[in-house]
């Protein structure tokens, strides 16, 4: 089982905490592949995996190292920054089934430009739906 996790903002942490039930949370998922618009120009495609947590008004997008493949069963773990209300926030853990639903975007450029493009596009889309979008770059595209 693939396990991922990260830190989310306090208000999103509270929303997830309110709707999580026995390590289960209603969700949907899909993969976005960003390919070159012009053949023969630019770099290889990138994949961004997205999990929507609709009851928490939250979506998580993440990349994976090229050596890691997405699995059907995914375990997610999130926490938040300590504050006066939560001096020691617990880890929120839940499991989901990742679907084989595919979406495609076209964008020329290096992997970082593609990631920034699709990340911004998804952030804008989820913002219009009153949901928060988090992007976790486990492939470390931004550090190349």
VMD Tcl script that builds the backbone (N, CA, C; Angstrom):
set m [mol new atoms 432]
animate dup $m
set s [atomselect $m all]
$s set {name element resname resid chain x y z} {
  {N N UNK 1 A 0.846 -1.178 0.000}
  {CA C UNK 1 A 0.000 0.000 0.000}
  {C C UNK 1 A 0.890 1.238 0.000}
  {N N UNK 2 A 0.602 2.147 -0.900}
  {CA C UNK 2 A 1.329 3.408 -0.979}
  {C C UNK 2 A 0.882 4.310 0.167}
  {N N UNK 3 A 1.829 4.899 0.885}
  {CA C UNK 3 A 1.515 5.818 1.984}
  {C C UNK 3 A 2.089 7.190 1.679}
  {N N UNK 4 A 1.242 8.216 1.799}
  {CA C UNK 4 A 1.695 9.591 1.628}
  {C C UNK 4 A 1.146 10.423 2.774}
  {N N UNK 5 A 1.716 11.597 2.961}
  {CA C UNK 5 A 1.231 12.465 4.017}
  {C C UNK 5 A 1.800 13.849 3.891}
  {N N UNK 6 A 1.306 14.728 4.740}
  {CA C UNK 6 A 1.783 16.097 4.715}
  {C C UNK 6 A 1.119 16.932 5.790}
  {N N UNK 7 A 1.474 18.192 5.794}
  {CA C UNK 7 A 0.931 19.152 6.758}
  {C C UNK 7 A -0.107 20.003 6.043}
  {N N UNK 8 A -1.281 20.153 6.674}
  {CA C UNK 8 A -2.334 20.997 6.123}
  {C C UNK 8 A -2.683 22.085 7.131}
  {N N UNK 9 A -3.342 23.119 6.670}
  {CA C UNK 9 A -3.702 24.247 7.529}
  {C C UNK 9 A -4.718 23.819 8.593}
  {N N UNK 10 A -4.747 24.557 9.708}
  {CA C UNK 10 A -5.607 24.215 10.836}
  {C C UNK 10 A -7.080 24.073 10.462}
  {N N UNK 11 A -7.611 25.011 9.655}
  {CA C UNK 11 A -9.037 24.932 9.314}
  {C C UNK 11 A -9.336 23.706 8.448}
  {N N UNK 12 A -8.419 23.320 7.580}
  {CA C UNK 12 A -8.615 22.118 6.770}
  {C C UNK 12 A -8.458 20.861 7.624}
  {N N UNK 13 A -7.531 20.899 8.558}
  {CA C UNK 13 A -7.350 19.794 9.493}
  {C C UNK 13 A -8.652 19.559 10.265}
  {N N UNK 14 A -9.258 20.639 10.758}
  {CA C UNK 14 A -10.525 20.528 11.481}
  {C C UNK 14 A -11.632 19.954 10.616}
  {N N UNK 15 A -11.685 20.361 9.346}
  {CA C UNK 15 A -12.713 19.850 8.431}
  {C C UNK 15 A -12.535 18.354 8.193}
  {N N UNK 16 A -11.293 17.905 8.013}
  {CA C UNK 16 A -11.035 16.475 7.818}
  {C C UNK 16 A -11.362 15.715 9.096}
  {N N UNK 17 A -10.958 16.247 10.225}
  {CA C UNK 17 A -11.204 15.594 11.509}
  {C C UNK 17 A -12.706 15.415 11.755}
  {N N UNK 18 A -13.510 16.384 11.321}
  {CA C UNK 18 A -14.960 16.321 11.527}
  {C C UNK 18 A -15.636 15.232 10.700}
  {N N UNK 19 A -15.083 14.891 9.542}
  {CA C UNK 19 A -15.775 13.954 8.648}
  {C C UNK 19 A -15.111 12.581 8.538}
  {N N UNK 20 A -13.927 12.428 9.104}
  {CA C UNK 20 A -13.259 11.127 9.028}
  {C C UNK 20 A -13.987 10.138 9.936}
  {N N UNK 21 A -14.153 8.912 9.456}
  {CA C UNK 21 A -14.874 7.904 10.225}
  {C C UNK 21 A -14.179 6.553 10.051}
  {N N UNK 22 A -13.569 6.076 11.109}
  {CA C UNK 22 A -12.919 4.767 11.098}
  {C C UNK 22 A -11.931 4.630 9.933}
  {N N UNK 23 A -11.070 5.633 9.800}
  {CA C UNK 23 A -10.051 5.699 8.749}
  {C C UNK 23 A -10.650 5.682 7.343}
  {N N UNK 24 A -11.897 6.122 7.218}
  {CA C UNK 24 A -12.555 6.209 5.919}
  {C C UNK 24 A -13.057 7.630 5.704}
  {N N UNK 25 A -13.056 8.042 4.456}
  {CA C UNK 25 A -13.483 9.387 4.093}
  {C C UNK 25 A -13.992 9.323 2.657}
  {N N UNK 26 A -15.189 9.870 2.386}
  {CA C UNK 26 A -15.658 9.873 0.992}
  {C C UNK 26 A -14.653 10.608 0.108}
  {N N UNK 27 A -14.378 10.043 -1.047}
  {CA C UNK 27 A -13.356 10.628 -1.916}
  {C C UNK 27 A -13.577 10.218 -3.367}
  {N N UNK 28 A -12.905 10.916 -4.243}
  {CA C UNK 28 A -12.774 10.507 -5.641}
  {C C UNK 28 A -11.338 10.812 -6.039}
  {N N UNK 29 A -10.893 10.227 -7.138}
  {CA C UNK 29 A -9.492 10.414 -7.518}
  {C C UNK 29 A -9.329 10.301 -9.027}
  {N N UNK 30 A -8.232 10.870 -9.492}
  {CA C UNK 30 A -7.888 10.796 -10.909}
  {C C UNK 30 A -6.422 11.152 -11.094}
  {N N UNK 31 A -5.905 10.854 -12.281}
  {CA C UNK 31 A -4.528 11.176 -12.656}
  {C C UNK 31 A -4.554 12.189 -13.785}
  {N N UNK 32 A -3.768 13.255 -13.648}
  {CA C UNK 32 A -3.601 14.233 -14.720}
  {C C UNK 32 A -2.210 14.025 -15.312}
  {N N UNK 33 A -2.152 13.787 -16.611}
  {CA C UNK 33 A -0.879 13.678 -17.315}
  {C C UNK 33 A -0.696 14.941 -18.135}
  {N N UNK 34 A 0.417 15.625 -17.914}
  {CA C UNK 34 A 0.714 16.851 -18.661}
  {C C UNK 34 A 1.752 16.503 -19.716}
  {N N UNK 35 A 1.306 16.571 -20.976}
  {CA C UNK 35 A 2.172 16.237 -22.109}
  {C C UNK 35 A 2.531 17.496 -22.872}
  {N N UNK 36 A 3.535 17.373 -23.722}
  {CA C UNK 36 A 3.940 18.496 -24.571}
  {C C UNK 36 A 2.849 18.822 -25.578}
  {N N UNK 37 A 2.642 20.105 -25.788}
  {CA C UNK 37 A 1.671 20.547 -26.780}
  {C C UNK 37 A 2.197 20.308 -28.193}
  {N N UNK 38 A 3.480 20.569 -28.391}
  {CA C UNK 38 A 4.116 20.387 -29.698}
  {C C UNK 38 A 4.997 19.152 -29.661}
  {N N UNK 39 A 4.754 18.232 -30.566}
  {CA C UNK 39 A 5.542 16.994 -30.595}
  {C C UNK 39 A 7.017 17.297 -30.809}
  {N N UNK 40 A 7.850 16.555 -30.111}
  {CA C UNK 40 A 9.289 16.689 -30.280}
  {C C UNK 40 A 9.899 17.877 -29.564}
  {N N UNK 41 A 9.100 18.630 -28.830}
  {CA C UNK 41 A 9.620 19.813 -28.146}
  {C C UNK 41 A 9.390 19.663 -26.643}
  {N N UNK 42 A 10.388 20.028 -25.860}
  {CA C UNK 42 A 10.211 20.009 -24.416}
  {C C UNK 42 A 10.670 18.722 -23.779}
  {N N UNK 43 A 10.091 18.431 -22.644}
  {CA C UNK 43 A 10.531 17.306 -21.830}
  {C C UNK 43 A 9.477 16.204 -21.799}
  {N N UNK 44 A 9.765 15.202 -21.013}
  {CA C UNK 44 A 8.843 14.089 -20.834}
  {C C UNK 44 A 7.583 14.550 -20.104}
  {N N UNK 45 A 6.497 13.798 -20.239}
  {CA C UNK 45 A 5.272 14.150 -19.520}
  {C C UNK 45 A 5.457 14.005 -18.008}
  {N N UNK 46 A 4.625 14.696 -17.256}
  {CA C UNK 46 A 4.590 14.502 -15.805}
  {C C UNK 46 A 3.204 14.001 -15.429}
  {N N UNK 47 A 3.128 13.313 -14.300}
  {CA C UNK 47 A 1.846 12.823 -13.787}
  {C C UNK 47 A 1.591 13.464 -12.435}
  {N N UNK 48 A 0.368 13.943 -12.271}
  {CA C UNK 48 A -0.080 14.487 -11.000}
  {C C UNK 48 A -1.295 13.672 -10.574}
  {N N UNK 49 A -1.227 13.099 -9.391}
  {CA C UNK 49 A -2.307 12.283 -8.856}
  {C C UNK 49 A -3.143 13.166 -7.936}
  {N N UNK 50 A -4.464 13.091 -8.071}
  {CA C UNK 50 A -5.348 13.978 -7.317}
  {C C UNK 50 A -6.378 13.155 -6.559}
  {N N UNK 51 A -6.539 13.483 -5.282}
  {CA C UNK 51 A -7.580 12.886 -4.444}
  {C C UNK 51 A -8.464 14.017 -3.943}
  {N N UNK 52 A -9.762 13.924 -4.226}
  {CA C UNK 52 A -10.736 14.926 -3.786}
  {C C UNK 52 A -11.455 14.413 -2.545}
  {N N UNK 53 A -11.459 15.225 -1.519}
  {CA C UNK 53 A -12.192 14.922 -0.292}
  {C C UNK 53 A -13.354 15.911 -0.228}
  {N N UNK 54 A -14.428 15.586 -0.917}
  {CA C UNK 54 A -15.506 16.555 -1.128}
  {C C UNK 54 A -16.194 16.976 0.163}
  {N N UNK 55 A -16.377 16.059 1.111}
  {CA C UNK 55 A -17.051 16.431 2.356}
  {C C UNK 55 A -16.196 17.343 3.227}
  {N N UNK 56 A -14.905 17.397 2.961}
  {CA C UNK 56 A -14.003 18.288 3.699}
  {C C UNK 56 A -13.611 19.504 2.865}
  {N N UNK 57 A -14.173 19.640 1.660}
  {CA C UNK 57 A -13.842 20.749 0.746}
  {C C UNK 57 A -12.330 20.874 0.560}
  {N N UNK 58 A -11.730 19.754 0.186}
  {CA C UNK 58 A -10.278 19.666 0.112}
  {C C UNK 58 A -9.874 18.746 -1.040}
  {N N UNK 59 A -8.796 19.090 -1.709}
  {CA C UNK 59 A -8.224 18.215 -2.739}
  {C C UNK 59 A -6.714 18.203 -2.564}
  {N N UNK 60 A -6.134 17.033 -2.774}
  {CA C UNK 60 A -4.700 16.859 -2.626}
  {C C UNK 60 A -4.144 16.379 -3.958}
  {N N UNK 61 A -3.167 17.090 -4.484}
  {CA C UNK 61 A -2.468 16.659 -5.684}
  {C C UNK 61 A -1.042 16.318 -5.302}
  {N N UNK 62 A -0.504 15.262 -5.894}
  {CA C UNK 62 A 0.867 14.890 -5.553}
  {C C UNK 62 A 1.549 14.215 -6.730}
  {N N UNK 63 A 2.849 14.428 -6.804}
  {CA C UNK 63 A 3.689 13.716 -7.759}
  {C C UNK 63 A 4.369 12.579 -7.012}
  {N N UNK 64 A 4.836 11.609 -7.748}
  {CA C UNK 64 A 5.589 10.498 -7.169}
  {C C UNK 64 A 6.911 10.351 -7.913}
  {N N UNK 65 A 7.945 9.861 -7.238}
  {CA C UNK 65 A 9.198 9.590 -7.949}
  {C C UNK 65 A 8.936 8.640 -9.123}
  {N N UNK 66 A 9.729 8.767 -10.165}
  {CA C UNK 66 A 9.539 7.920 -11.349}
  {C C UNK 66 A 9.622 6.434 -11.033}
  {N N UNK 67 A 10.303 6.077 -9.962}
  {CA C UNK 67 A 10.456 4.670 -9.586}
  {C C UNK 67 A 9.270 4.147 -8.783}
  {N N UNK 68 A 8.342 5.029 -8.398}
  {CA C UNK 68 A 7.181 4.641 -7.597}
  {C C UNK 68 A 5.929 4.713 -8.453}
  {N N UNK 69 A 5.147 3.666 -8.419}
  {CA C UNK 69 A 3.891 3.623 -9.168}
  {C C UNK 69 A 2.721 3.816 -8.209}
  {N N UNK 70 A 1.686 4.474 -8.701}
  {CA C UNK 70 A 0.482 4.630 -7.893}
  {C C UNK 70 A -0.147 3.247 -7.717}
  {N N UNK 71 A -0.681 3.004 -6.556}
  {CA C UNK 71 A -1.339 1.735 -6.275}
  {C C UNK 71 A -2.822 1.992 -6.071}
  {N N UNK 72 A -3.603 0.931 -6.175}
  {CA C UNK 72 A -5.045 1.093 -5.966}
  {C C UNK 72 A -5.330 1.516 -4.522}
  {N N UNK 73 A -4.633 0.911 -3.571}
  {CA C UNK 73 A -4.827 1.252 -2.163}
  {C C UNK 73 A -3.794 2.293 -1.746}
  {N N UNK 74 A -4.294 3.412 -1.248}
  {CA C UNK 74 A -3.426 4.507 -0.818}
  {C C UNK 74 A -3.795 4.868 0.617}
  {N N UNK 75 A -2.785 5.023 1.449}
  {CA C UNK 75 A -2.971 5.464 2.827}
  {C C UNK 75 A -2.488 6.906 2.932}
  {N N UNK 76 A -3.334 7.772 3.463}
  {CA C UNK 76 A -2.978 9.184 3.623}
  {C C UNK 76 A -2.905 9.525 5.101}
  {N N UNK 77 A -1.907 10.310 5.469}
  {CA C UNK 77 A -1.726 10.761 6.842}
  {C C UNK 77 A -1.469 12.257 6.817}
  {N N UNK 78 A -2.254 12.988 7.597}
  {CA C UNK 78 A -2.089 14.435 7.658}
  {C C UNK 78 A -2.039 14.909 9.094}
  {N N UNK 79 A -1.346 16.003 9.279}
  {CA C UNK 79 A -1.316 16.686 10.560}
  {C C UNK 79 A -1.349 18.180 10.273}
  {N N UNK 80 A -1.319 18.977 11.332}
  {CA C UNK 80 A -1.303 20.425 11.180}
  {C C UNK 80 A -0.287 21.011 12.142}
  {N N UNK 81 A -0.073 22.286 12.025}
  {CA C UNK 81 A 0.869 22.965 12.910}
  {C C UNK 81 A 0.247 23.127 14.293}
  {N N UNK 82 A 1.034 22.980 15.350}
  {CA C UNK 82 A 0.501 23.197 16.696}
  {C C UNK 82 A 0.033 24.642 16.872}
  {N N UNK 83 A -1.020 24.809 17.657}
  {CA C UNK 83 A -1.494 26.142 18.030}
  {C C UNK 83 A -2.084 26.052 19.430}
  {N N UNK 84 A -2.707 27.119 19.894}
  {CA C UNK 84 A -3.253 27.145 21.255}
  {C C UNK 84 A -4.355 26.107 21.440}
  {N N UNK 85 A -5.157 25.871 20.407}
  {CA C UNK 85 A -6.243 24.893 20.500}
  {C C UNK 85 A -5.746 23.459 20.364}
  {N N UNK 86 A -4.687 23.271 19.612}
  {CA C UNK 86 A -4.133 21.936 19.381}
  {C C UNK 86 A -2.626 21.973 19.617}
  {N N UNK 87 A -2.178 21.905 20.864}
  {CA C UNK 87 A -0.737 21.963 21.113}
  {C C UNK 87 A 0.009 20.742 20.557}
  {N N UNK 88 A -0.664 19.605 20.483}
  {CA C UNK 88 A -0.069 18.380 19.936}
  {C C UNK 88 A -1.069 17.722 18.985}
  {N N UNK 89 A -1.198 18.246 17.768}
  {CA C UNK 89 A -2.195 17.667 16.862}
  {C C UNK 89 A -1.885 16.212 16.532}
  {N N UNK 90 A -2.922 15.404 16.538}
  {CA C UNK 90 A -2.746 13.991 16.205}
  {C C UNK 90 A -2.656 13.827 14.689}
  {N N UNK 91 A -2.214 12.669 14.275}
  {CA C UNK 91 A -2.168 12.355 12.850}
  {C C UNK 91 A -3.541 11.854 12.427}
  {N N UNK 92 A -4.062 12.403 11.355}
  {CA C UNK 92 A -5.318 11.938 10.783}
  {C C UNK 92 A -4.970 10.960 9.672}
  {N N UNK 93 A -5.405 9.716 9.822}
  {CA C UNK 93 A -5.068 8.678 8.853}
  {C C UNK 93 A -6.344 8.144 8.225}
  {N N UNK 94 A -6.282 7.949 6.927}
  {CA C UNK 94 A -7.404 7.314 6.242}
  {C C UNK 94 A -6.902 6.613 4.994}
  {N N UNK 95 A -7.716 5.697 4.520}
  {CA C UNK 95 A -7.357 4.900 3.354}
  {C C UNK 95 A -8.329 5.198 2.228}
  {N N UNK 96 A -7.825 5.089 1.015}
  {CA C UNK 96 A -8.706 5.280 -0.131}
  {C C UNK 96 A -8.297 4.353 -1.264}
  {N N UNK 97 A -9.216 4.154 -2.166}
  {CA C UNK 97 A -8.969 3.403 -3.398}
  {C C UNK 97 A -8.726 4.426 -4.495}
  {N N UNK 98 A -7.592 4.322 -5.152}
  {CA C UNK 98 A -7.277 5.265 -6.217}
  {C C UNK 98 A -7.846 4.731 -7.525}
  {N N UNK 99 A -8.597 5.564 -8.223}
  {CA C UNK 99 A -9.259 5.131 -9.455}
  {C C UNK 99 A -8.298 5.185 -10.644}
  {N N UNK 100 A -8.729 4.603 -11.738}
  {CA C UNK 100 A -7.926 4.652 -12.961}
  {C C UNK 100 A -8.402 5.758 -13.904}
  {N N UNK 101 A -9.217 6.674 -13.408}
  {CA C UNK 101 A -9.705 7.797 -14.217}
  {C C UNK 101 A -8.521 8.670 -14.638}
  {N N UNK 102 A -8.484 9.025 -15.911}
  {CA C UNK 102 A -7.368 9.784 -16.479}
  {C C UNK 102 A -7.847 11.103 -17.074}
  {N N UNK 103 A -7.047 12.139 -16.911}
  {CA C UNK 103 A -7.259 13.422 -17.569}
  {C C UNK 103 A -5.938 13.808 -18.218}
  {N N UNK 104 A -6.012 14.647 -19.238}
  {CA C UNK 104 A -4.789 15.048 -19.932}
  {C C UNK 104 A -4.773 16.556 -20.141}
  {N N UNK 105 A -3.608 17.130 -19.962}
  {CA C UNK 105 A -3.366 18.549 -20.239}
  {C C UNK 105 A -2.192 18.639 -21.202}
  {N N UNK 106 A -2.145 19.713 -21.954}
  {CA C UNK 106 A -1.041 19.953 -22.895}
  {C C UNK 106 A -0.317 21.224 -22.472}
  {N N UNK 107 A 0.998 21.115 -22.347}
  {CA C UNK 107 A 1.812 22.273 -21.972}
  {C C UNK 107 A 3.262 21.986 -22.327}
  {N N UNK 108 A 3.863 22.838 -23.133}
  {CA C UNK 108 A 5.287 22.708 -23.423}
  {C C UNK 108 A 6.086 23.244 -22.241}
  {N N UNK 109 A 7.300 22.766 -22.113}
  {CA C UNK 109 A 8.182 23.269 -21.072}
  {C C UNK 109 A 8.844 22.153 -20.308}
  {N N UNK 110 A 9.670 22.555 -19.359}
  {CA C UNK 110 A 10.350 21.564 -18.532}
  {C C UNK 110 A 9.370 21.051 -17.473}
  {N N UNK 111 A 9.744 20.009 -16.730}
  {CA C UNK 111 A 8.826 19.439 -15.746}
  {C C UNK 111 A 8.310 20.456 -14.721}
  {N N UNK 112 A 9.157 21.377 -14.272}
  {CA C UNK 112 A 8.714 22.366 -13.294}
  {C C UNK 112 A 7.647 23.284 -13.891}
  {N N UNK 113 A 7.834 23.713 -15.129}
  {CA C UNK 113 A 6.829 24.562 -15.781}
  {C C UNK 113 A 5.505 23.821 -15.928}
  {N N UNK 114 A 5.567 22.546 -16.243}
  {CA C UNK 114 A 4.347 21.740 -16.368}
  {C C UNK 114 A 3.657 21.585 -15.019}
  {N N UNK 115 A 4.446 21.340 -13.976}
  {CA C UNK 115 A 3.876 21.186 -12.642}
  {C C UNK 115 A 3.246 22.489 -12.167}
  {N N UNK 116 A 3.931 23.602 -12.375}
  {CA C UNK 116 A 3.377 24.901 -11.988}
  {C C UNK 116 A 2.089 25.192 -12.752}
  {N N UNK 117 A 2.063 24.871 -14.030}
  {CA C UNK 117 A 0.882 25.104 -14.856}
  {C C UNK 117 A -0.318 24.312 -14.341}
  {N N UNK 118 A -0.156 23.005 -14.194}
  {CA C UNK 118 A -1.287 22.179 -13.775}
  {C C UNK 118 A -1.658 22.466 -12.322}
  {N N UNK 119 A -0.676 22.752 -11.468}
  {CA C UNK 119 A -0.973 23.092 -10.077}
  {C C UNK 119 A -1.790 24.362 -9.968}
  {N N UNK 120 A -1.398 25.383 -10.718}
  {CA C UNK 120 A -2.142 26.647 -10.705}
  {C C UNK 120 A -3.548 26.450 -11.259}
  {N N UNK 121 A -3.658 25.694 -12.332}
  {CA C UNK 121 A -4.965 25.456 -12.948}
  {C C UNK 121 A -5.904 24.733 -11.981}
  {N N UNK 122 A -5.400 23.707 -11.303}
  {CA C UNK 122 A -6.218 22.973 -10.340}
  {C C UNK 122 A -6.553 23.829 -9.125}
  {N N UNK 123 A -5.577 24.594 -8.640}
  {CA C UNK 123 A -5.837 25.469 -7.497}
  {C C UNK 123 A -6.959 26.456 -7.821}
  {N N UNK 124 A -6.912 27.034 -8.991}
  {CA C UNK 124 A -7.937 27.985 -9.421}
  {C C UNK 124 A -9.301 27.295 -9.530}
  {N N UNK 125 A -9.325 26.106 -10.127}
  {CA C UNK 125 A -10.566 25.354 -10.285}
  {C C UNK 125 A -11.183 25.003 -8.930}
  {N N UNK 126 A -10.375 24.490 -8.007}
  {CA C UNK 126 A -10.906 24.119 -6.697}
  {C C UNK 126 A -11.302 25.356 -5.894}
  {N N UNK 127 A -10.576 26.439 -6.045}
  {CA C UNK 127 A -10.924 27.681 -5.366}
  {C C UNK 127 A -12.308 28.160 -5.806}
  {N N UNK 128 A -12.605 28.044 -7.097}
  {CA C UNK 128 A -13.927 28.417 -7.603}
  {C C UNK 128 A -15.020 27.537 -7.011}
  {N N UNK 129 A -14.670 26.315 -6.634}
  {CA C UNK 129 A -15.630 25.392 -6.010}
  {C C UNK 129 A -15.591 25.480 -4.479}
  {N N UNK 130 A -14.914 26.497 -3.969}
  {CA C UNK 130 A -14.798 26.730 -2.520}
  {C C UNK 130 A -14.091 25.577 -1.806}
  {N N UNK 131 A -13.090 25.021 -2.460}
  {CA C UNK 131 A -12.294 23.946 -1.871}
  {C C UNK 131 A -10.826 24.359 -1.887}
  {N N UNK 132 A -10.073 23.829 -0.946}
  {CA C UNK 132 A -8.641 24.101 -0.862}
  {C C UNK 132 A -7.885 23.018 -1.619}
  {N N UNK 133 A -6.861 23.429 -2.360}
  {CA C UNK 133 A -6.031 22.483 -3.101}
  {C C UNK 133 A -4.615 22.521 -2.547}
  {N N UNK 134 A -4.097 21.345 -2.207}
  {CA C UNK 134 A -2.714 21.198 -1.753}
  {C C UNK 134 A -1.937 20.432 -2.810}
  {N N UNK 135 A -0.699 20.850 -3.030}
  {CA C UNK 135 A 0.171 20.172 -3.988}
  {C C UNK 135 A 1.427 19.709 -3.258}
  {N N UNK 136 A 1.658 18.407 -3.262}
  {CA C UNK 136 A 2.834 17.812 -2.640}
  {C C UNK 136 A 3.711 17.225 -3.746}
  {N N UNK 137 A 4.927 17.731 -3.858}
  {CA C UNK 137 A 5.852 17.324 -4.916}
  {C C UNK 137 A 6.818 16.267 -4.384}
  {N N UNK 138 A 6.357 15.022 -4.290}
  {CA C UNK 138 A 7.207 13.943 -3.796}
  {C C UNK 138 A 8.234 13.502 -4.835}
  {N N UNK 139 A 8.050 13.906 -6.085}
  {CA C UNK 139 A 9.040 13.615 -7.128}
  {C C UNK 139 A 10.205 14.598 -7.053}
  {N N UNK 140 A 9.999 15.691 -6.350}
  {CA C UNK 140 A 10.994 16.744 -6.160}
  {C C UNK 140 A 11.330 17.447 -7.476}
  {N N UNK 141 A 10.294 17.652 -8.287}
  {CA C UNK 141 A 10.464 18.376 -9.547}
  {C C UNK 141 A 10.977 19.784 -9.270}
  {N N UNK 142 A 10.459 20.400 -8.215}
  {CA C UNK 142 A 10.844 21.764 -7.872}
  {C C UNK 142 A 12.268 21.905 -7.370}
  {N N UNK 143 A 12.950 20.800 -7.118}
  {CA C UNK 143 A 14.327 20.848 -6.600}
  {C C UNK 143 A 15.353 20.420 -7.632}
  {N N UNK 144 A 14.982 20.433 -8.906}
  {CA C UNK 144 A 15.938 19.997 -9.932}
  {C C UNK 144 A 16.597 21.180 -10.587}
}
mol reanalyze $m
mol bondsrecalc $m
mol representation Tube
mol addrep $m
